[in-house]
Each structure stands twice: as C-alpha cells, then as structure tokens.
Amino acid sequence: MSEFAAAPETFRGQPCLRLAWGPQDSLLVALHGAHVLSWIAAGQERLYLSPTAIFDGKSAIRGGVPVCFPQFNVRGPLPKHGFARNLAWTPGQANHDAATGDAVLALQLASDAASRAFWPEEFQFELRLALGAGRLRMDLAARNGGSTPWSFTGALHTYLRVADIAAVRLDGLDGQPCWDALTDQRSTHAGPIRFAGEFDRVFRAAPGPLVLHDGPSRLQIEQSDSFADTVVWNPGPALRLADMPAEGFAHMVCVEAGQVEQAQTLGPGAAWAGWQRLTIS
C-alpha cells in the first residue's frame, strides 16, 4: 500500500485539506462547500479551476467539483444550486480503505442556524472522497434528521480539465434521452458528443461508463444508479462568466452525476447516497 496523508493547507486564503496517495496522486478539498479544488492523477491535474474564481468563504467557487445540493440550478425555491456549496463543512480524519487500498476523507454538513437561513429542514450531508492510483470516487450522502419529509435535486458538478475542447470527444451517451437546456427540446441523443459552441444538456444516465477522449488522455466516468441523470456542459466562447477567463471554456467540460429531472423525497430518518467515479484509463 502506498503512503497517504491528509494535511491542512491554505489556498487563496481558504482552509483546505490535501489527501495524498503515493507520489503522483493527490486531491485538495476546501472546507468551504466541501469543494474539491484539485485532483492530480498520475502526476497531472485532471480538474479545471478557474484562475479568476472567487475565494471569499461565502461565494460559490468556479471549477473543481462543486456540491450542488439540495437543489440543482434554479429548480426550486433555494438559491441557485442550493446552499451546500456555500457553507463550511466539517472534516473527519483520513483513513485507509482496506478493501480498495484507497485513502479516504469524509466531510459533513449538518443543519444549523446557517443552513436554516436557507432551508428549515433537519439533515445530515456527507461527502466521502476515496483516492487511489489514477482514480477518484466521490460519494454524496443525505439523511433526513427531522420529523417531516423533504425533497431534493442536486449534482456533483465536476469540471474536467481538457487541453482543447474543440478536439474532445465524449462517448457513452448514444441512445440516451436528453433535454437541451438551450433550445428546451427533448430528443434521443445519437453518437459521440463533440463541442462547437455552448452545450448544456441533461441526459438520462447511461447504463455503462462514459469515456472522455482528450488527445492521448482517456478518462472513464461512472456514476451510481441512484443518480438518474448526467449533465454535460460547456459555456462556449459566447457565454461570458465573470469568474472565468474568456478562453476558459476551451480548457474544461463539465460531466456531472445528477438527480435533476425528478426530485427525490426522503421521509423522516430515511437516507440516500450517490457516487461518481473517475478513472484514468
């Protein structure tokens, strides 16, 4: 087993933890939002983090892996993409998963005065990060700690770093029903996905892994059945974002494990969990 550790670190003024697995694999997660800022696999950065992202301990961070929960986008009464990405999470101790050999770190967010400013419900959320050689698995869990049911949507909003979006191909969603957020049209997708301008679609999750081709690099993307949807997004050159450089779109693509189209309801004491796994292949 390779050595691993979780060490405190400050990044752009924000408290973070770095989890390491051997000399070439590590991740950096901010306590703000339990936001994964960096995933280095086989010595290369695999996530896109905007160089102009806001790091003020209050705002959502552009890039990495935002936890969009318990609401996706504006599909409900909460702020866009919920509040979990804007609050401080509590980290646990790093440990070793004997079954996989991975280094593991979990962070929790529980209902308190800060969350009740957005949402009256009682809850416990957890993000479990499992890091191995060339692989990262992110498990998101939710439990209803109150006496009344509540519903949620959400996603692991993963920004993947690419060399050139114009040369990228995403395989694995052929034949899947999808909704185009740009045209508000529904269809069945055919063939691989390529990018030429803004792209924003919600797909029914595929039964098998997706593969992102980026030059010689191959990334396998999997998600649990409990995430019913996969979101694919690139802003293209026309959509200007205040916290991303104009050329940022060319170096990222979001492939998100999500529960978007149909809200899930948790009764008192009930729990839900979903995961996304990224593997260099």
N, C-alpha and C positions, 0 to 999 in steps of 0.2 A: 504494500500500500504506500502511495506517495504521502509525503508530509502535507498537512493542511493546517491553516490557522485562520482566525478572524481577528483583525486588528483595527482599532479605531484610527480614523483618518479624517482630515478636513478637506473638503473640495469646494472651492468657490465660496468659502465661509460657512458651509453646511456640514454638520456632523454626519459621518458615514462609517461604514464597516467594509473592510476588504476581506473577502474569503478567498483563500488560495488552495489550489490542488496541484502540487508539483511546481516546477519552474516555469511552465508555459501556459497555465490555465488559472485565471482568477476572475473575480467579479467585484464590483464596487456598488454598494447599495446605500442610498441616503436614508436617514431615519424619516426625513420629510417625505411622506407618501409611500414609504417602503419602496422607493423608486430605484430600480436597477439602472445605474448610470453607465456601467461598462461591463462588457463580458469579453475577456481575452481568451481565445481558444487557439491552441497550437501556436501561440506567440503573436496572434493577430487580433486586433479589435474587430468585433463582429456586430456591435450595435452602433447606431448613429446617434450622436448627441449634438444638438445644435450649439455652435460656439457662441451664439447670442442668446441662449436660453436664460431665463430669469431665475436667479437663485436668491430669493429673499425670505425663504422659510414660510411663505404664505401662498405664493402663486404656483400653478402647475408648471412643471419643467418640460420643455420641448425636447423630445428624444428619449433614448433609453427604453425603459418599459414602464410607462405609467399604469397604475392600477385604477382603471375606470370602474368605479363601484360606489354605491349600489344602483347606479343609473348610467346607461350608455347614452352619450351625446345629450340631446335635449328631449329624450323620450320619457318625460315625467316632470314632476314639479321641482326637482332638485337643481342645483347649479349644473352647468354642462359637465358631463362625465362624472357626476356625483361629487362627493366630498372626501373620499378616502385618499385621493392623491394630494390633498391639500392640508392634511393633518399629520402630526408627528406620531409615528408608530414606535412600539417598544420592542427592542431586540431581545432574543434569548441567547444562550450560549451555543457556539458552533459545536457540532459533534460529527461522528463518523457513522455512516450507514453501512453496517456490516454486510448487508445483502448485496449492495451495489458497489461498495468501495467509495461512494461519493462523500464529499464534505458537505455538510448541511447546516443551514442557518435559517431560523424562523423568526418572523416579526409579527407582532399582534397589534390590533387596534380594537378597543372596546368602547362601547357607548359611554359618554361622559358629558360634561357641560358643553365642551367644544362641539361634539357631534350633534347634541340636541339643539344647537343653534340652527342646524340644517334639517334635522330629522328627529322625530320624537321617539323612534323605536329603540328597543334594547337589543344589543347584538354583540357578537364577538367575531372579528375577521382575523384570518391568519394568512400570511404569505410565506410558504416554505420554499427555500431555494436550495437545490441539490446540484452541486458542481462536480463534474468528473473530467476525465481526459477527453477534450473535444466535445463535451456535452453539457447542457444546462437544462434542468427541469424546474419549472415554476408551478407550484401548487397553490391555488387560491381556495380558501375555505370560509364558509359563513355559517353562523349558528344564530338562531333566534333565541335570545335570552329573556324574552318578555312573555306576556300572557295573552297577546293578540297576534294574529298572523300578519306578516308583511311580505311585499313582493319586491323583486329586484330584476334589473338587467345589468350588464357590465361586460368588461373585456380586459384581457391583458394586451395592452395597446403597443405591441412590440415594433420598435423602429429598427430595421435591419440595415446595416451599412453595406453599400454596394459601390463598386468602382465607377460604373456609368449606367444609369437607369435605362438608357436607350439600348443597351446591349443585354439587359437582364431578361430572363425567361422564368416564369413560374409554372410548373407542371403539377397536375393532380386534381384540378377542379373541373376538368372536362366532364360535361354531362350534369353538372350540379345546377339546380335552380338558383337564381340570383336576382337581387334588386339593385338597380343602378340608381344611386342617390343623386346623380347629376341630371338624369332625364326622368326620374320617377317611373321607370319602366321595369317590368319583370320579364324574365326570359330564362332559357336554359343555356348555360354557357357552353361553348364549343371550343376545343383545342387548348393550347397553352396560352398563358397571359403574357402579353408584351405591353410596353408602356410608351405612349406617344402623346403626351399631354396629361391633363388631370384625370385621375382614375379613382373612383370611390364606389365600391360595390360590396354588398353583403351577400355572401354565398351560404347555402346550406352546407354544413361541414361535410367534407368528403369522407368516405369510409376508410381510406388509406392515407399514408403520408403525402405531404406536398414536398416538392424539391425545388429549391431556388438555385438557378444557374446564374452565376456571376463570373464570367470569364472562366478560368480554370477551377474556380471555387464552387463547391456543391454544399448546400445546407439542407438537411432534411428537417421538416417541420411537422410535428404531430400534435394532436390535442385529444383530450378525453371526450367520450361520447356525451358527457354532461354539459359541455359547451356545444350548443346546437348549431352555431354559426361560425363562419370565418370571414373576417373583414379584410379587404385588400385596398390600400390607399396610397396614392402618391399625389401631392398637390400640383405637380406640373409647373411649368415656368410662369404661367399667367397668374396663379393664385399667390399673392404676396402675403407672407406671415411676418408679423412684427418681430417675432423672436426666432427667425430663421433667415440666414443669408439668402439672397436672391438665387444663388446657384445651389442651395442646399438640397433642393428636390432631386438633383442629379445623383446624389450620393446616398439616398435612402429609399426604402419601401417599407410600409407597414403591412405585416401579415399578422392578424390578431385572432386569438381564440376568444370567441364572444358568445354571450347569450343576449341576443339583440332583438330578434323578431317577436319572440314570445317571452313575456316576463315569467319568472319562476316565483312561486309562493311558498314560503316557509311558515308552518304553523308553530305554535309555542314549543320550544325545546327541539325543533327539527333542525337538521344540518344539511348543507350542500357543499360539494367540492368539485373543482375542475382544474385541469392542468394543461400546460403547453410544454413540449419538449423540443429542444433544438440540438441537432447533432451534425457535426462536420463529417461529411462523407466523401 
